[in-house]
């Protein structure tokens, strides 16, 4: 073992088993550790290990500063870590090259699809009927460059009783800058919002369903 201390000692092609220093070690070139070697602290000596193929393994959590980024050589700011959420940003993509792709390699034909789960983990004490439990919201810039909400899909609980749970899926769009409850699906069927229309692409207002359930047809039946 060599104790460098505070002396101005220089080594060239020195083979040293252990270096002990009370100050900062500064290298003028690369630092290379042995295959499967580790880097750590006095209390956790193997916190970081580097395999022979360069794969890095951490034994503890990786904590990054708020508003920091994870990226690639092409897109250095692909993933932004805010204080409590994540933002992914990239330029325009083709329909076959999405920013985020979920791939499943399962061979079971019953579950051979990628799945995305939204879990409102409230705990049994806070579980309630009529609660909104997840949503997908579509934003875009308005003509002034402001972020505006144009459409959304919501999941909602109707009955949280174990064994008899009921749910609802709600579709909402912006109408004259206000949120408009357009339609929903629950166990009873398809529901149109009060005073909303059902129609075709060419005649979108062909049938009106009023708040009292009266149906009005614009053209002949």
Secondary structure, 3 states (H helix, E strand, C coil): CEECCCCCCCCCCCCCCCEECCCCCCCCCCCCCCCCEEECCCCCCCCEEECCCCCEEECCCCCCCCCEEECCCCCCCCEEECCCCEEECCCCCCCCCCCCCCCCCCCCCCCCCCCCCCCCCCCHHHCCCCCEEEEEEEEEECCCCCEEEEEEEEEEEEECCCCCCEEEEEEEEEECCEEEEEEEEECCEEEECCCEEECCCCCCCCEEECCCCCEEECCCC
